[in-house]
Amino acid sequence: MTQALPEFLATVAVPEEDLEFGKEITVTHTEVVPVSADEYWTGFDDYFRLQAYVGMHEHMTTIKGDGGVGTVIEFDFLDGRTQEILLEKDDSTKTWVIAMVGSNPLFKTYKAAVKVDEGTSETAKVTMSITGIVALEDYNSRRGHVAFTKYMLRNRINEVLCLIADKKGSVLNWEIEIDCRPKKLWDAVNDWAGYAWVMNATGVEVVPDAPNYDLRRKVFFGTAFAEERLVMGSENPNTLTYEMGRNDNMGALHYRGKVEVVETPSGKTKAKYTSTFLPLPGADAKTAIKALMDPRMEWIKATFADKPNYFCMLL
């Protein structure tokens, strides 16, 4: 993962009673999301699509079932395969529960539950809980994993918003090739305290919130700023994902951006950028976001392209 996240997670408090090896623990997070409970619950309509959409479920196959309670899926996880079973999907209470079948290198047991409650007519209160026994014997590794699991709860809740957006076609993709080595762009993207890859940015303020397991930053454009939350970063492939709440300039209730930096066969850089968003009512978010991002992509190409070495050319 990107270096900013493990550095942040090292600063958060993890209750000592949650770090006893072999003990079953529960971590919970509640998030107010900017859609109604009924709309949020539509993210659970299709079990297979939901499980395939969320991260860390690569090469998913069905062991048994048609997507209803009792369905078992299997997917790549670390160096092996993990199975999960759908234990509960209750439309009346908007409750969804899955559990791991057997164990894997991180958990001896694992169960995840989501409960969606009414908020206002335009919001819902979503609670996600994970109950399990961590399999890691090393204390520091166990502590890091419990902290990471807690951080991931908000990610997973918001990932359902992205699935809802995806189902509605509220996704835009860009792919550009840049005349530079991938490390040049990735070092800029991967720097959570930097802004070299953000067009027109004038500064960054990192905003860690250890008590709430939340790492954000304010990207300044003069006196104005956009607040971004770090979702995840990885280096195989080099990928950074961040998200924002309501953004009137984009016309979005919720926005998630994903940057992937890879090497082309010629040793240059290919950058892929994905915008996933829930539009504000009445807003043309797709047009607004495209108008903002099209010039940014061209600016990145020009800014990070290697400049000719005129001294060598003269020789």
C-alpha positions as protocol buffer text, in pm:
chain_id: "A"
residue {
  index: 1
  type: MET
  ca { x: 0 y: 0 z: 0 }
}
residue {
  index: 2
  type: THR
  ca { x: 107 y: 361 z: -47 }
}
residue {
  index: 3
  type: GLN
  ca { x: 349 y: 465 z: 228 }
}
residue {
  index: 4
  type: ALA
  ca { x: 119 y: 734 z: 370 }
}
residue {
  index: 5
  type: LEU
  ca { x: -138 y: 481 z: 492 }
}
residue {
  index: 6
  type: PRO
  ca { x: 87 y: 248 z: 700 }
}
residue {
  index: 7
  type: GLU
  ca { x: 258 y: 553 z: 847 }
}
residue {
  index: 8
  type: PHE
  ca { x: -81 y: 690 z: 949 }
}
residue {
  index: 9
  type: LEU
  ca { x: -208 y: 357 z: 1082 }
}
residue {
  index: 10
  type: ALA
  ca { x: 99 y: 335 z: 1307 }
}
residue {
  index: 11
  type: THR
  ca { x: -36 y: 643 z: 1489 }
}
residue {
  index: 12
  type: VAL
  ca { x: -389 y: 524 z: 1558 }
}
residue {
  index: 13
  type: ALA
  ca { x: -494 y: 372 z: 1889 }
}
residue {
  index: 14
  type: VAL
  ca { x: -593 y: 5 z: 1890 }
}
residue {
  index: 15
  type: PRO
  ca { x: -752 y: -122 z: 2214 }
}
residue {
  index: 16
  type: GLU
  ca { x: -518 y: -364 z: 2386 }
}
residue {
  index: 17
  type: GLU
  ca { x: -802 y: -611 z: 2441 }
}
residue {
  index: 18
  type: ASP
  ca { x: -834 y: -638 z: 2061 }
}
residue {
  index: 19
  type: LEU
  ca { x: -472 y: -749 z: 2028 }
}
residue {
  index: 20
  type: GLU
  ca { x: -480 y: -1068 z: 2232 }
}
residue {
  index: 21
  type: PHE
  ca { x: -383 y: -1353 z: 2000 }
}
residue {
  index: 22
  type: GLY
  ca { x: -665 y: -1598 z: 1937 }
}
residue {
  index: 23
  type: LYS
  ca { x: -936 y: -1367 z: 2071 }
}
residue {
  index: 24
  type: GLU
  ca { x: -1249 y: -1296 z: 1868 }
}
residue {
  index: 25
  type: ILE
  ca { x: -1288 y: -922 z: 1817 }
}
residue {
  index: 26
  type: THR
  ca { x: -1539 y: -691 z: 1651 }
}
residue {
  index: 27
  type: VAL
  ca { x: -1461 y: -363 z: 1473 }
}
residue {
  index: 28
  type: THR
  ca { x: -1745 y: -134 z: 1368 }
}
residue {
  index: 29
  type: HIS
  ca { x: -1796 y: 188 z: 1178 }
}
residue {
  index: 30
  type: THR
  ca { x: -2109 y: 392 z: 1101 }
}
residue {
  index: 31
  type: GLU
  ca { x: -2118 y: 634 z: 810 }
}
residue {
  index: 32
  type: VAL
  ca { x: -2389 y: 874 z: 694 }
}
residue {
  index: 33
  type: VAL
  ca { x: -2410 y: 838 z: 316 }
}
residue {
  index: 34
  type: PRO
  ca { x: -2565 y: 1096 z: 77 }
}
residue {
  index: 35
  type: VAL
  ca { x: -2841 y: 871 z: -60 }
}
residue {
  index: 36
  type: SER
  ca { x: -3160 y: 732 z: 89 }
}
residue {
  index: 37
  type: ALA
  ca { x: -3165 y: 395 z: 265 }
}
residue {
  index: 38
  type: ASP
  ca { x: -3368 y: 246 z: -22 }
}
residue {
  index: 39
  type: GLU
  ca { x: -3120 y: 365 z: -284 }
}
residue {
  index: 40
  type: TYR
  ca { x: -2820 y: 246 z: -86 }
}
residue {
  index: 41
  type: TRP
  ca { x: -2981 y: -96 z: -42 }
}
residue {
  index: 42
  type: THR
  ca { x: -2999 y: -136 z: -421 }
}
residue {
  index: 43
  type: GLY
  ca { x: -2625 y: -196 z: -404 }
}
residue {
  index: 44
  type: PHE
  ca { x: -2704 y: -537 z: -252 }
}
residue {
  index: 45
  type: ASP
  ca { x: -2949 y: -645 z: -524 }
}
residue {
  index: 46
  type: ASP
  ca { x: -2698 y: -862 z: -707 }
}
residue {
  index: 47
  type: TYR
  ca { x: -2468 y: -1062 z: -477 }
}
residue {
  index: 48
  type: PHE
  ca { x: -2233 y: -1164 z: -756 }
}
residue {
  index: 49
  type: ARG
  ca { x: -2195 y: -813 z: -897 }
}
residue {
  index: 50
  type: LEU
  ca { x: -2138 y: -669 z: -550 }
}
residue {
  index: 51
  type: GLN
  ca { x: -1870 y: -921 z: -460 }
}
residue {
  index: 52
  type: ALA
  ca { x: -1699 y: -890 z: -798 }
}
residue {
  index: 53
  type: TYR
  ca { x: -1699 y: -510 z: -771 }
}
residue {
  index: 54
  type: VAL
  ca { x: -1538 y: -467 z: -430 }
}
residue {
  index: 55
  type: GLY
  ca { x: -1161 y: -482 z: -406 }
}
residue {
  index: 56
  type: MET
  ca { x: -954 y: -791 z: -322 }
}
residue {
  index: 57
  type: HIS
  ca { x: -1196 y: -1035 z: -491 }
}
residue {
  index: 58
  type: GLU
  ca { x: -993 y: -1125 z: -799 }
}
residue {
  index: 59
  type: HIS
  ca { x: -1083 y: -1422 z: -1021 }
}
residue {
  index: 60
  type: MET
  ca { x: -1410 y: -1489 z: -841 }
}
residue {
  index: 61
  type: THR
  ca { x: -1596 y: -1813 z: -911 }
}
residue {
  index: 62
  type: THR
  ca { x: -1919 y: -1959 z: -778 }
}
residue {
  index: 63
  type: ILE
  ca { x: -1898 y: -2277 z: -571 }
}
residue {
  index: 64
  type: LYS
  ca { x: -2272 y: -2306 z: -523 }
}
residue {
  index: 65
  type: GLY
  ca { x: -2590 y: -2102 z: -518 }
}
residue {
  index: 66
  type: ASP
  ca { x: -2776 y: -1852 z: -735 }
}
residue {
  index: 67
  type: GLY
  ca { x: -2693 y: -1534 z: -544 }
}
residue {
  index: 68
  type: GLY
  ca { x: -2934 y: -1587 z: -258 }
}
residue {
  index: 69
  type: VAL
  ca { x: -2869 y: -1687 z: 101 }
}
residue {
  index: 70
  type: GLY
  ca { x: -2638 y: -1990 z: 109 }
}
residue {
  index: 71
  type: THR
  ca { x: -2442 y: -1889 z: -203 }
}
residue {
  index: 72
  type: VAL
  ca { x: -2069 y: -1963 z: -176 }
}
residue {
  index: 73
  type: ILE
  ca { x: -1806 y: -1783 z: -383 }
}
residue {
  index: 74
  type: GLU
  ca { x: -1430 y: -1831 z: -406 }
}
residue {
  index: 75
  type: PHE
  ca { x: -1162 y: -1576 z: -502 }
}
residue {
  index: 76
  type: ASP
  ca { x: -787 y: -1516 z: -500 }
}
residue {
  index: 77
  type: PHE
  ca { x: -656 y: -1387 z: -169 }
}
residue {
  index: 78
  type: LEU
  ca { x: -285 y: -1344 z: -97 }
}
residue {
  index: 79
  type: ASP
  ca { x: -122 y: -1666 z: -216 }
}
residue {
  index: 80
  type: GLY
  ca { x: -433 y: -1885 z: -204 }
}
residue {
  index: 81
  type: ARG
  ca { x: -809 y: -1895 z: -248 }
}
residue {
  index: 82
  type: THR
  ca { x: -1072 y: -1782 z: 2 }
}
residue {
  index: 83
  type: GLN
  ca { x: -1439 y: -1879 z: 16 }
}
residue {
  index: 84
  type: GLU
  ca { x: -1728 y: -1668 z: 148 }
}
residue {
  index: 85
  type: ILE
  ca { x: -2092 y: -1758 z: 207 }
}
residue {
  index: 86
  type: LEU
  ca { x: -2393 y: -1527 z: 211 }
}
residue {
  index: 87
  type: LEU
  ca { x: -2558 y: -1589 z: 549 }
}
residue {
  index: 88
  type: GLU
  ca { x: -2831 y: -1326 z: 549 }
}
residue {
  index: 89
  type: LYS
  ca { x: -3000 y: -1076 z: 319 }
}
residue {
  index: 90
  type: ASP
  ca { x: -3309 y: -928 z: 483 }
}
residue {
  index: 91
  type: ASP
  ca { x: -3488 y: -666 z: 273 }
}
residue {
  index: 92
  type: SER
  ca { x: -3722 y: -571 z: 558 }
}
residue {
  index: 93
  type: THR
  ca { x: -3440 y: -475 z: 796 }
}
residue {
  index: 94
  type: LYS
  ca { x: -3183 y: -401 z: 524 }
}
residue {
  index: 95
  type: THR
  ca { x: -2932 y: -637 z: 679 }
}
residue {
  index: 96
  type: TRP
  ca { x: -2661 y: -824 z: 487 }
}
residue {
  index: 97
  type: VAL
  ca { x: -2418 y: -1075 z: 639 }
}
residue {
  index: 98
  type: ILE
  ca { x: -2140 y: -1284 z: 488 }
}
residue {
  index: 99
  type: ALA
  ca { x: -1885 y: -1516 z: 650 }
}
residue {
  index: 100
  type: MET
  ca { x: -1561 y: -1678 z: 545 }
}
residue {
  index: 101
  type: VAL
  ca { x: -1568 y: -2053 z: 495 }
}
residue {
  index: 102
  type: GLY
  ca { x: -1264 y: -2199 z: 668 }
}
residue {
  index: 103
  type: SER
  ca { x: -965 y: -1970 z: 723 }
}
residue {
  index: 104
  type: ASN
  ca { x: -698 y: -1776 z: 537 }
}
residue {
  index: 105
  type: PRO
  ca { x: -355 y: -1630 z: 626 }
}
residue {
  index: 106
  type: LEU
  ca { x: -511 y: -1319 z: 786 }
}
residue {
  index: 107
  type: PHE
  ca { x: -818 y: -1456 z: 967 }
}
residue {
  index: 108
  type: LYS
  ca { x: -901 y: -1781 z: 1142 }
}
residue {
  index: 109
  type: THR
  ca { x: -1267 y: -1675 z: 1135 }
}
residue {
  index: 110
  type: TYR
  ca { x: -1433 y: -1378 z: 966 }
}
residue {
  index: 111
  type: LYS
  ca { x: -1787 y: -1242 z: 945 }
}
residue {
  index: 112
  type: ALA
  ca { x: -1898 y: -908 z: 797 }
}
residue {
  index: 113
  type: ALA
  ca { x: -2238 y: -749 z: 854 }
}
residue {
  index: 114
  type: VAL
  ca { x: -2396 y: -438 z: 700 }
}
residue {
  index: 115
  type: LYS
  ca { x: -2704 y: -267 z: 844 }
}
residue {
  index: 116
  type: VAL
  ca { x: -2872 y: 19 z: 657 }
}
residue {
  index: 117
  type: ASP
  ca { x: -3094 y: 252 z: 859 }
}
residue {
  index: 118
  type: GLU
  ca { x: -3308 y: 547 z: 757 }
}
residue {
  index: 119
  type: GLY
  ca { x: -3150 y: 889 z: 792 }
}
residue {
  index: 120
  type: THR
  ca { x: -3327 y: 1178 z: 628 }
}
residue {
  index: 121
  type: SER
  ca { x: -3510 y: 1152 z: 295 }
}
residue {
  index: 122
  type: GLU
  ca { x: -3172 y: 1214 z: 130 }
}
residue {
  index: 123
  type: THR
  ca { x: -2935 y: 1022 z: 358 }
}
residue {
  index: 124
  type: ALA
  ca { x: -2891 y: 681 z: 519 }
}
residue {
  index: 125
  type: LYS
  ca { x: -2695 y: 563 z: 820 }
}
residue {
  index: 126
  type: VAL
  ca { x: -2485 y: 259 z: 729 }
}
residue {
  index: 127
  type: THR
  ca { x: -2310 y: 45 z: 988 }
}
residue {
  index: 128
  type: MET
  ca { x: -2055 y: -217 z: 894 }
}
residue {
  index: 129
  type: SER
  ca { x: -1908 y: -460 z: 1146 }
}
residue {
  index: 130
  type: ILE
  ca { x: -1641 y: -725 z: 1111 }
}
residue {
  index: 131
  type: THR
  ca { x: -1613 y: -1000 z: 1369 }
}
residue {
  index: 132
  type: GLY
  ca { x: -1329 y: -1249 z: 1359 }
}
residue {
  index: 133
  type: ILE
  ca { x: -1011 y: -1399 z: 1495 }
}
residue {
  index: 134
  type: VAL
  ca { x: -692 y: -1258 z: 1343 }
}
residue {
  index: 135
  type: ALA
  ca { x: -451 y: -1534 z: 1239 }
}
residue {
  index: 136
  type: LEU
  ca { x: -129 y: -1331 z: 1263 }
}
residue {
  index: 137
  type: GLU
  ca { x: 88 y: -1444 z: 1554 }
}
residue {
  index: 138
  type: ASP
  ca { x: 333 y: -1152 z: 1547 }
}
residue {
  index: 139
  type: TYR
  ca { x: 203 y: -872 z: 1774 }
}
residue {
  index: 140
  type: ASN
  ca { x: 304 y: -581 z: 1550 }
}
residue {
  index: 141
  type: SER
  ca { x: 162 y: -749 z: 1239 }
}
residue {
  index: 142
  type: ARG
  ca { x: -161 y: -821 z: 1425 }
}
residue {
  index: 143
  type: ARG
  ca { x: -185 y: -462 z: 1544 }
}
residue {
  index: 144
  type: GLY
  ca { x: -128 y: -329 z: 1193 }
}
residue {
  index: 145
  type: HIS
  ca { x: -391 y: -557 z: 1048 }
}
residue {
  index: 146
  type: VAL
  ca { x: -656 y: -464 z: 1306 }
}
residue {
  index: 147
  type: ALA
  ca { x: -591 y: -95 z: 1237 }
}
residue {
  index: 148
  type: PHE
  ca { x: -609 y: -153 z: 860 }
}
residue {
  index: 149
  type: THR
  ca { x: -935 y: -350 z: 895 }
}
residue {
  index: 150
  type: LYS
  ca { x: -1088 y: -62 z: 1091 }
}
residue {
  index: 151
  type: TYR
  ca { x: -976 y: 187 z: 823 }
}
residue {
  index: 152
  type: MET
  ca { x: -1124 y: -31 z: 550 }
}
residue {
  index: 153
  type: LEU
  ca { x: -1475 y: -23 z: 695 }
}
residue {
  index: 154
  type: ARG
  ca { x: -1541 y: 329 z: 566 }
}
residue {
  index: 155
  type: ASN
  ca { x: -1387 y: 228 z: 233 }
}
residue {
  index: 156
  type: ARG
  ca { x: -1627 y: -63 z: 196 }
}
residue {
  index: 157
  type: ILE
  ca { x: -1932 y: 144 z: 289 }
}
residue {
  index: 158
  type: ASN
  ca { x: -1842 y: 404 z: 27 }
}
residue {
  index: 159
  type: GLU
  ca { x: -1754 y: 135 z: -226 }
}
residue {
  index: 160
  type: VAL
  ca { x: -2123 y: 46 z: -240 }
}
residue {
  index: 161
  type: LEU
  ca { x: -2190 y: 408 z: -344 }
}
residue {
  index: 162
  type: CYS
  ca { x: -1944 y: 354 z: -628 }
}
residue {
  index: 163
  type: LEU
  ca { x: -2122 y: 34 z: -730 }
}
residue {
  index: 164
  type: ILE
  ca { x: -2453 y: 223 z: -742 }
}
residue {
  index: 165
  type: ALA
  ca { x: -2283 y: 488 z: -959 }
}
residue {
  index: 166
  type: ASP
  ca { x: -2135 y: 219 z: -1183 }
}
residue {
  index: 167
  type: LYS
  ca { x: -2476 y: 59 z: -1233 }
}
residue {
  index: 168
  type: LYS
  ca { x: -2607 y: 399 z: -1348 }
}
residue {
  index: 169
  type: GLY
  ca { x: -2318 y: 455 z: -1586 }
}
residue {
  index: 170
  type: SER
  ca { x: -2175 y: 743 z: -1382 }
}
residue {
  index: 171
  type: VAL
  ca { x: -1816 y: 653 z: -1467 }
}
residue {
  index: 172
  type: LEU
  ca { x: -1557 y: 822 z: -1687 }
}
residue {
  index: 173
  type: ASN
  ca { x: -1222 y: 681 z: -1801 }
}
residue {
  index: 174
  type: TRP
  ca { x: -906 y: 836 z: -1940 }
}
residue {
  index: 175
  type: GLU
  ca { x: -589 y: 672 z: -2068 }
}
residue {
  index: 176
  type: ILE
  ca { x: -282 y: 872 z: -2167 }
}
residue {
  index: 177
  type: GLU
  ca { x: 74 y: 789 z: -2263 }
}
residue {
  index: 178
  type: ILE
  ca { x: 353 y: 1006 z: -2126 }
}
residue {
  index: 179
  type: ASP
  ca { x: 709 y: 1032 z: -2254 }
}
residue {
  index: 180
  type: CYS
  ca { x: 877 y: 955 z: -1922 }
}
residue {
  index: 181
  type: ARG
  ca { x: 963 y: 662 z: -1698 }
}
residue {
  index: 182
  type: PRO
  ca { x: 672 y: 546 z: -1474 }
}
residue {
  index: 183
  type: LYS
  ca { x: 864 y: 625 z: -1156 }
}
residue {
  index: 184
  type: LYS
  ca { x: 863 y: 995 z: -1237 }
}
residue {
  index: 185
  type: LEU
  ca { x: 483 y: 1019 z: -1237 }
}
residue {
  index: 186
  type: TRP
  ca { x: 424 y: 757 z: -968 }
}
residue {
  index: 187
  type: ASP
  ca { x: 653 y: 931 z: -720 }
}
residue {
  index: 188
  type: ALA
  ca { x: 435 y: 1242 z: -758 }
}
residue {
  index: 189
  type: VAL
  ca { x: 102 y: 1060 z: -739 }
}
residue {
  index: 190
  type: ASN
  ca { x: 213 y: 846 z: -445 }
}
residue {
  index: 191
  type: ASP
  ca { x: 314 y: 1150 z: -237 }
}
residue {
  index: 192
  type: TRP
  ca { x: 4 y: 1223 z: -25 }
}
residue {
  index: 193
  type: ALA
  ca { x: 169 y: 1542 z: 100 }
}
residue {
  index: 194
  type: GLY
  ca { x: 256 y: 1657 z: -253 }
}
residue {
  index: 195
  type: TYR
  ca { x: 64 y: 1816 z: -537 }
}
residue {
  index: 196
  type: ALA
  ca { x: 303 y: 1809 z: -833 }
}
residue {
  index: 197
  type: TRP
  ca { x: 54 y: 1607 z: -1041 }
}
residue {
  index: 198
  type: VAL
  ca { x: -250 y: 1828 z: -961 }
}
residue {
  index: 199
  type: MET
  ca { x: -302 y: 2105 z: -1218 }
}
residue {
  index: 200
  type: ASN
  ca { x: -327 y: 2457 z: -1071 }
}
residue {
  index: 201
  type: ALA
  ca { x: -269 y: 2336 z: -713 }
}
residue {
  index: 202
  type: THR
  ca { x: -72 y: 2571 z: -488 }
}
residue {
  index: 203
  type: GLY
  ca { x: -32 y: 2363 z: -173 }
}
residue {
  index: 204
  type: VAL
  ca { x: -141 y: 2066 z: 36 }
}
residue {
  index: 205
  type: GLU
  ca { x: -229 y: 2025 z: 402 }
}
residue {
  index: 206
  type: VAL
  ca { x: -243 y: 1664 z: 524 }
}
residue {
  index: 207
  type: VAL
  ca { x: -529 y: 1616 z: 771 }
}
residue {
  index: 208
  type: PRO
  ca { x: -486 y: 1299 z: 981 }
}
residue {
  index: 209
  type: ASP
  ca { x: -773 y: 1206 z: 1213 }
}
residue {
  index: 210
  type: ALA
  ca { x: -635 y: 916 z: 1416 }
}
residue {
  index: 211
  type: PRO
  ca { x: -934 y: 883 z: 1656 }
}
residue {
  index: 212
  type: ASN
  ca { x: -1165 y: 827 z: 1359 }
}
residue {
  index: 213
  type: TYR
  ca { x: -922 y: 620 z: 1149 }
}
residue {
  index: 214
  type: ASP
  ca { x: -940 y: 876 z: 869 }
}
residue {
  index: 215
  type: LEU
  ca { x: -661 y: 1023 z: 654 }
}
residue {
  index: 216
  type: ARG
  ca { x: -747 y: 1322 z: 439 }
}
residue {
  index: 217
  type: ARG
  ca { x: -575 y: 1617 z: 279 }
}
residue {
  index: 218
  type: LYS
  ca { x: -673 y: 1964 z: 162 }
}
residue {
  index: 219
  type: VAL
  ca { x: -546 y: 2047 z: -186 }
}
residue {
  index: 220
  type: PHE
  ca { x: -531 y: 2425 z: -219 }
}
residue {
  index: 221
  type: PHE
  ca { x: -598 y: 2629 z: -530 }
}
residue {
  index: 222
  type: GLY
  ca { x: -512 y: 2972 z: -397 }
}
residue {
  index: 223
  type: THR
  ca { x: -752 y: 3034 z: -106 }
}
residue {
  index: 224
  type: ALA
  ca { x: -996 y: 2761 z: -219 }
}
residue {
  index: 225
  type: PHE
  ca { x: -937 y: 2393 z: -151 }
}
residue {
  index: 226
  type: ALA
  ca { x: -1073 y: 2045 z: -223 }
}
residue {
  index: 227
  type: GLU
  ca { x: -1072 y: 1788 z: 58 }
}
residue {
  index: 228
  type: GLU
  ca { x: -973 y: 1437 z: -44 }
}
residue {
  index: 229
  type: ARG
  ca { x: -971 y: 1116 z: 158 }
}
residue {
  index: 230
  type: LEU
  ca { x: -712 y: 846 z: 94 }
}
residue {
  index: 231
  type: VAL
  ca { x: -886 y: 519 z: 11 }
}
residue {
  index: 232
  type: MET
  ca { x: -599 y: 294 z: -85 }
}
residue {
  index: 233
  type: GLY
  ca { x: -266 y: 282 z: -260 }
}
residue {
  index: 234
  type: SER
  ca { x: -81 y: -19 z: -395 }
}
residue {
  index: 235
  type: GLU
  ca { x: 237 y: -80 z: -588 }
}
residue {
  index: 236
  type: ASN
  ca { x: 148 y: -390 z: -789 }
}
residue {
  index: 237
  type: PRO
  ca { x: 31 y: -224 z: -1006 }
}
residue {
  index: 238
  type: ASN
  ca { x: 102 y: 133 z: -897 }
}
residue {
  index: 239
  type: THR
  ca { x: -246 y: 255 z: -806 }
}
residue {
  index: 240
  type: LEU
  ca { x: -383 y: 535 z: -587 }
}
residue {
  index: 241
  type: THR
  ca { x: -753 y: 575 z: -501 }
}
residue {
  index: 242
  type: TYR
  ca { x: -903 y: 874 z: -323 }
}
residue {
  index: 243
  type: GLU
  ca { x: -1253 y: 1010 z: -268 }
}
residue {
  index: 244
  type: MET
  ca { x: -1442 y: 1329 z: -192 }
}
residue {
  index: 245
  type: GLY
  ca { x: -1781 y: 1416 z: -54 }
}
residue {
  index: 246
  type: ARG
  ca { x: -2010 y: 1671 z: -215 }
}
residue {
  index: 247
  type: ASN
  ca { x: -1836 y: 1883 z: -477 }
}
residue {
  index: 248
  type: ASP
  ca { x: -2046 y: 2152 z: -645 }
}
residue {
  index: 249
  type: ASN
  ca { x: -1786 y: 2223 z: -915 }
}
residue {
  index: 250
  type: MET
  ca { x: -1813 y: 1861 z: -1026 }
}
residue {
  index: 251
  type: GLY
  ca { x: -2185 y: 1839 z: -962 }
}
residue {
  index: 252
  type: ALA
  ca { x: -2122 y: 1531 z: -748 }
}
residue {
  index: 253
  type: LEU
  ca { x: -2261 y: 1402 z: -418 }
}
residue {
  index: 254
  type: HIS
  ca { x: -1976 y: 1155 z: -389 }
}
residue {
  index: 255
  type: TYR
  ca { x: -1665 y: 1117 z: -605 }
}
residue {
  index: 256
  type: ARG
  ca { x: -1392 y: 856 z: -622 }
}
residue {
  index: 257
  type: GLY
  ca { x: -1083 y: 891 z: -837 }
}
residue {
  index: 258
  type: LYS
  ca { x: -844 y: 609 z: -923 }
}
residue {
  index: 259
  type: VAL
  ca { x: -501 y: 658 z: -1083 }
}
residue {
  index: 260
  type: GLU
  ca { x: -302 y: 368 z: -1224 }
}
residue {
  index: 261
  type: VAL
  ca { x: 53 y: 414 z: -1352 }
}
residue {
  index: 262
  type: VAL
  ca { x: 208 y: 135 z: -1561 }
}
residue {
  index: 263
  type: GLU
  ca { x: 504 y: 89 z: -1792 }
}
residue {
  index: 264
  type: THR
  ca { x: 456 y: 50 z: -2167 }
}
residue {
  index: 265
  type: PRO
  ca { x: 660 y: -202 z: -2372 }
}
residue {
  index: 266
  type: SER
  ca { x: 881 y: 87 z: -2482 }
}
residue {
  index: 267
  type: GLY
  ca { x: 960 y: 183 z: -2123 }
}
residue {
  index: 268
  type: LYS
  ca { x: 741 y: 492 z: -2119 }
}
residue {
  index: 269
  type: THR
  ca { x: 436 y: 559 z: -1899 }
}
residue {
  index: 270
  type: LYS
  ca { x: 70 y: 481 z: -1941 }
}
residue {
  index: 271
  type: ALA
  ca { x: -159 y: 651 z: -1691 }
}
residue {
  index: 272
  type: LYS
  ca { x: -517 y: 538 z: -1646 }
}
residue {
  index: 273
  type: TYR
  ca { x: -763 y: 754 z: -1455 }
}
residue {
  index: 274
  type: THR
  ca { x: -1117 y: 654 z: -1354 }
}
residue {
  index: 275
  type: SER
  ca { x: -1384 y: 886 z: -1213 }
}
residue {
  index: 276
  type: THR
  ca { x: -1680 y: 724 z: -1038 }
}
residue {
  index: 277
  type: PHE
  ca { x: -1945 y: 961 z: -907 }
}
residue {
  index: 278
  type: LEU
  ca { x: -2299 y: 1009 z: -785 }
}
residue {
  index: 279
  type: PRO
  ca { x: -2443 y: 1326 z: -946 }
}
residue {
  index: 280
  type: LEU
  ca { x: -2610 y: 1599 z: -747 }
}
residue {
  index: 281
  type: PRO
  ca { x: -2984 y: 1613 z: -825 }
}
residue {
  index: 282
  type: GLY
  ca { x: -3032 y: 1808 z: -1146 }
}
residue {
  index: 283
  type: ALA
  ca { x: -2659 y: 1836 z: -1219 }
}
residue {
  index: 284
  type: ASP
  ca { x: -2482 y: 1718 z: -1532 }
}
residue {
  index: 285
  type: ALA
  ca { x: -2187 y: 1576 z: -1340 }
}
residue {
  index: 286
  type: LYS
  ca { x: -2049 y: 1382 z: -1634 }
}
residue {
  index: 287
  type: THR
  ca { x: -2011 y: 1696 z: -1846 }
}
residue {
  index: 288
  type: ALA
  ca { x: -1869 y: 1897 z: -1555 }
}
residue {
  index: 289
  type: ILE
  ca { x: -1612 y: 1634 z: -1460 }
}
residue {
  index: 290
  type: LYS
  ca { x: -1507 y: 1579 z: -1819 }
}
residue {
  index: 291
  type: ALA
  ca { x: -1454 y: 1954 z: -1862 }
}
residue {
  index: 292
  type: LEU
  ca { x: -1231 y: 1956 z: -1553 }
}
residue {
  index: 293
  type: MET
  ca { x: -1035 y: 1640 z: -1628 }
}
residue {
  index: 294
  type: ASP
  ca { x: -972 y: 1666 z: -2004 }
}
residue {
  index: 295
  type: PRO
  ca { x: -731 y: 1960 z: -1971 }
}
residue {
  index: 296
  type: ARG
  ca { x: -576 y: 1805 z: -1660 }
}
residue {
  index: 297
  type: MET
  ca { x: -482 y: 1494 z: -1857 }
}
residue {
  index: 298
  type: GLU
  ca { x: -317 y: 1706 z: -2125 }
}
residue {
  index: 299
  type: TRP
  ca { x: -138 y: 1909 z: -1857 }
}
residue {
  index: 300
  type: ILE
  ca { x: 0 y: 1590 z: -1697 }
}
residue {
  index: 301
  type: LYS
  ca { x: 129 y: 1473 z: -2035 }
}
residue {
  index: 302
  type: ALA
  ca { x: 309 y: 1801 z: -2094 }
}
residue {
  index: 303
  type: THR
  ca { x: 433 y: 1849 z: -1737 }
}
residue {
  index: 304
  type: PHE
  ca { x: 583 y: 1505 z: -1686 }
}
residue {
  index: 305
  type: ALA
  ca { x: 721 y: 1446 z: -2037 }
}
residue {
  index: 306
  type: ASP
  ca { x: 1100 y: 1429 z: -2035 }
}
residue {
  index: 307
  type: LYS
  ca { x: 1251 y: 1743 z: -2182 }
}
residue {
  index: 308
  type: PRO
  ca { x: 1508 y: 1713 z: -2462 }
}
residue {
  index: 309
  type: ASN
  ca { x: 1869 y: 1749 z: -2353 }
}
residue {
  index: 310
  type: TYR
  ca { x: 1977 y: 2025 z: -2588 }
}
residue {
  index: 311
  type: PHE
  ca { x: 2340 y: 2011 z: -2468 }
}
residue {
  index: 312
  type: CYS
  ca { x: 2368 y: 1648 z: -2579 }
}
residue {
  index: 313
  type: MET
  ca { x: 2193 y: 1731 z: -2907 }
}
residue {
  index: 314
  type: LEU
  ca { x: 2453 y: 2002 z: -2979 }
}
residue {
  index: 315
  type: LEU
  ca { x: 2734 y: 1755 z: -2918 }
}
